[in-house]
Amino acid sequence: MSWSNMGAFGLCIFFFGAGIVALVWPERVQEWMLNFHQSGSAGAEWNPFLNWMKTSSYIVALRVVGALSIGAGFLVLVTLIRGGG
């Protein structure tokens, strides 16, 4: 397996993993992000998205991002299988 194929496979795993986490557990991701920004991280007071991150529309956005990430992982996998990687 060449280095480019290994990189494509790693990218595929990353997209699938991030997509599954964002699609299946968006409430946990929301909780992690809110805890990170409220724990005194640098620049939290200037984050324009902090109030939006507390709403249910953020959960919907996480699910959309998760579905798109799984789709991107699938496209990378198909490209890898077809030998384009």
Sine and cosine of phi, psi and omega as CSV:
sin_phi,cos_phi,sin_psi,cos_psi,sin_omega,cos_omega
0.00,0.00,0.79,-0.61,-0.03,-1.00
-0.98,0.22,0.23,-0.97,0.00,-1.00
-0.89,0.47,-0.61,0.79,-0.01,-1.00
-0.93,0.37,-0.59,0.81,0.06,-1.00
-0.93,0.37,-0.61,0.79,0.04,-1.00
-0.91,0.41,-0.63,0.78,0.06,-1.00
-0.90,0.43,-0.66,0.75,0.03,-1.00
-0.91,0.42,-0.63,0.78,0.03,-1.00
-0.91,0.41,-0.66,0.75,0.06,-1.00
-0.89,0.46,-0.65,0.76,0.05,-1.00
-0.89,0.45,-0.65,0.76,0.03,-1.00
-0.87,0.49,-0.73,0.68,0.02,-1.00
-0.88,0.48,-0.67,0.74,0.02,-1.00
-0.88,0.48,-0.75,0.66,-0.01,-1.00
-0.89,0.46,-0.69,0.72,0.03,-1.00
-0.89,0.45,-0.70,0.72,-0.01,-1.00
-0.89,0.45,-0.75,0.66,0.01,-1.00
-0.90,0.44,-0.63,0.78,0.00,-1.00
-0.91,0.42,-0.68,0.73,0.00,-1.00
-0.91,0.42,-0.69,0.73,0.01,-1.00
-0.88,0.47,-0.72,0.69,-0.03,-1.00
-0.95,0.33,-0.50,0.86,-0.03,-1.00
-0.99,0.12,-0.64,0.77,-0.10,-0.99
-1.00,0.00,-0.60,0.80,-0.06,-1.00
-0.84,-0.54,0.83,0.55,-0.03,-1.00
-0.92,0.40,-0.49,0.87,0.02,-1.00
-0.91,0.41,-0.62,0.78,0.03,-1.00
-0.93,0.38,-0.65,0.76,0.04,-1.00
-0.89,0.46,-0.68,0.74,0.03,-1.00
-0.87,0.49,-0.70,0.71,0.01,-1.00
-0.90,0.45,-0.68,0.73,0.03,-1.00
-0.87,0.50,-0.71,0.70,-0.04,-1.00
-0.92,0.39,-0.66,0.75,0.02,-1.00
-0.91,0.41,-0.65,0.76,0.05,-1.00
-0.90,0.45,-0.64,0.77,0.02,-1.00
-0.89,0.46,-0.72,0.69,-0.06,-1.00
-0.97,0.24,-0.44,0.90,0.00,-1.00
-1.00,-0.02,-0.10,0.99,-0.02,-1.00
-1.00,0.03,0.31,0.95,0.06,-1.00
1.00,0.05,0.46,0.89,0.03,-1.00
-0.93,0.38,0.49,-0.87,-0.03,-1.00
-0.89,0.45,0.78,-0.62,0.06,-1.00
1.00,0.09,0.14,0.99,-0.03,-1.00
-0.89,0.45,-0.55,0.84,-0.02,-1.00
-0.95,0.32,-0.28,0.96,0.02,-1.00
-0.98,-0.19,0.06,1.00,-0.02,-1.00
-0.97,0.26,0.93,-0.37,-0.03,-1.00
-0.96,0.28,-0.20,0.98,-0.05,-1.00
-0.99,-0.13,-0.03,1.00,-0.10,-1.00
-0.88,0.48,-0.68,0.74,0.03,-1.00
-0.93,0.38,-0.61,0.79,0.03,-1.00
-0.92,0.39,-0.53,0.85,-0.01,-1.00
-0.91,0.41,-0.26,0.97,0.01,-1.00
-1.00,0.01,-0.07,1.00,-0.08,-1.00
-0.99,-0.14,0.20,-0.98,0.04,-1.00
-0.96,0.26,-0.34,0.94,0.05,-1.00
-0.93,0.36,-0.41,0.91,0.10,-1.00
-0.92,0.39,-0.61,0.79,0.06,-1.00
-0.88,0.47,-0.70,0.72,0.03,-1.00
-0.89,0.46,-0.68,0.74,0.01,-1.00
-0.89,0.45,-0.63,0.78,0.05,-1.00
-0.90,0.45,-0.64,0.77,0.03,-1.00
-0.92,0.40,-0.62,0.78,0.05,-1.00
-0.91,0.42,-0.70,0.71,0.03,-1.00
-0.89,0.46,-0.62,0.78,0.05,-1.00
-0.89,0.45,-0.70,0.72,0.02,-1.00
-0.91,0.42,-0.66,0.75,0.04,-1.00
-0.91,0.41,-0.60,0.80,0.02,-1.00
-0.92,0.39,-0.65,0.76,0.07,-1.00
-0.90,0.44,-0.64,0.77,0.07,-1.00
-0.88,0.47,-0.65,0.76,0.03,-1.00
-0.91,0.40,-0.65,0.76,0.06,-1.00
-0.89,0.46,-0.63,0.78,0.05,-1.00
-0.90,0.43,-0.66,0.75,0.02,-1.00
-0.91,0.42,-0.64,0.77,0.04,-1.00
-0.91,0.41,-0.63,0.78,0.03,-1.00
-0.90,0.43,-0.69,0.72,0.03,-1.00
-0.89,0.46,-0.68,0.73,0.03,-1.00
-0.88,0.47,-0.65,0.76,0.01,-1.00
-0.91,0.41,-0.67,0.74,-0.01,-1.00
-0.92,0.40,-0.62,0.78,-0.01,-1.00
-0.96,0.27,-0.13,0.99,0.06,-1.00
1.00,-0.01,0.24,0.97,0.01,-1.00
-1.00,0.06,-0.11,0.99,-0.06,-1.00
-1.00,0.06,0.00,0.00,0.00,0.00
